[in-house]
């Protein structure tokens, strides 16, 4: 059975955390949504903060924070 995802968009300037939190709120409501962020497709039913960071930056959240220091 194919999953049907609704598409959502985010405003320019949104952070990875904002996008992930929004997708997770959809997951909690039982809604399937998909969003593009910096060219990466993220799904509400599979997204995690580390997964999003790894796909977008190539590093986990912790690795990315340490890289910025």
WOMODA-V281390 format. One record per residue. RES is the residue in one letter. PHI is phi in whole degrees, 0 to 359 (999 if undefined). NEAR is the number of other ideal C-beta (glycine too) atoms within 10 Angstrom. D_CENTER is the distance of its C-alpha to the mean C-alpha in Angstrom with 1 decimal. Layout:
# WOMODA-V281390
res->RES phi->PHI near->NEAR d_center->D_CENTER
res->RES phi->PHI near->NEAR d_center->D_CENTER
This chain:
# WOMODA-V281390
res->X phi->999 near->3 d_center->23.5
res->X phi->281 near->4 d_center->20.8
res->X phi->275 near->8 d_center->17.8
res->X phi->255 near->7 d_center->17.6
res->X phi->255 near->16 d_center->14.2
res->X phi->273 near->11 d_center->14.4
res->X phi->270 near->8 d_center->12.7
res->X phi->235 near->16 d_center->11.2
res->X phi->238 near->8 d_center->11.3
res->X phi->239 near->15 d_center->10.6
res->X phi->289 near->6 d_center->13.6
res->X phi->304 near->4 d_center->14.4
res->X phi->95 near->6 d_center->14.1
res->X phi->295 near->14 d_center->10.9
res->X phi->266 near->10 d_center->9.5
res->X phi->301 near->19 d_center->6.4
res->X phi->299 near->12 d_center->7.6
res->X phi->298 near->13 d_center->8.3
res->X phi->295 near->22 d_center->5.2
res->X phi->298 near->22 d_center->3.9
res->X phi->299 near->12 d_center->7.7
res->X phi->296 near->18 d_center->8.1
res->X phi->297 near->25 d_center->6.4
res->X phi->294 near->14 d_center->8.4
res->X phi->293 near->12 d_center->11.3
res->X phi->296 near->20 d_center->11.4
res->X phi->301 near->16 d_center->11.6
res->X phi->300 near->9 d_center->14.4
res->X phi->272 near->9 d_center->16.1
res->X phi->78 near->8 d_center->16.2
res->X phi->258 near->14 d_center->14.5
res->X phi->264 near->13 d_center->12.8
res->X phi->227 near->19 d_center->10.5
res->X phi->229 near->18 d_center->8.8
res->X phi->217 near->22 d_center->7.4
res->X phi->260 near->13 d_center->8.2
res->X phi->220 near->20 d_center->7.2
res->X phi->51 near->12 d_center->10.2
res->X phi->82 near->7 d_center->11.2
res->X phi->253 near->15 d_center->8.4
res->X phi->271 near->10 d_center->7.7
res->X phi->239 near->24 d_center->4.8
res->X phi->245 near->16 d_center->6.9
res->X phi->298 near->23 d_center->7.5
res->X phi->276 near->14 d_center->10.2
res->X phi->231 near->9 d_center->8.9
res->X phi->289 near->23 d_center->5.6
res->X phi->225 near->14 d_center->6.9
res->X phi->297 near->16 d_center->6.9
res->X phi->295 near->15 d_center->9.3
res->X phi->298 near->16 d_center->7.9
res->X phi->298 near->21 d_center->5.0
res->X phi->300 near->20 d_center->8.1
res->X phi->297 near->16 d_center->10.4
res->X phi->289 near->16 d_center->9.2
res->X phi->273 near->16 d_center->9.1
res->X phi->250 near->15 d_center->12.0
res->X phi->85 near->10 d_center->13.8
res->X phi->225 near->15 d_center->14.0
res->X phi->290 near->16 d_center->12.7
res->X phi->302 near->18 d_center->12.2
res->X phi->297 near->11 d_center->15.9
res->X phi->299 near->14 d_center->17.0
res->X phi->294 near->16 d_center->15.4
res->X phi->299 near->11 d_center->17.0
res->X phi->292 near->10 d_center->20.2
res->X phi->299 near->10 d_center->20.1
res->X phi->289 near->7 d_center->20.0
res->X phi->285 near->4 d_center->23.1
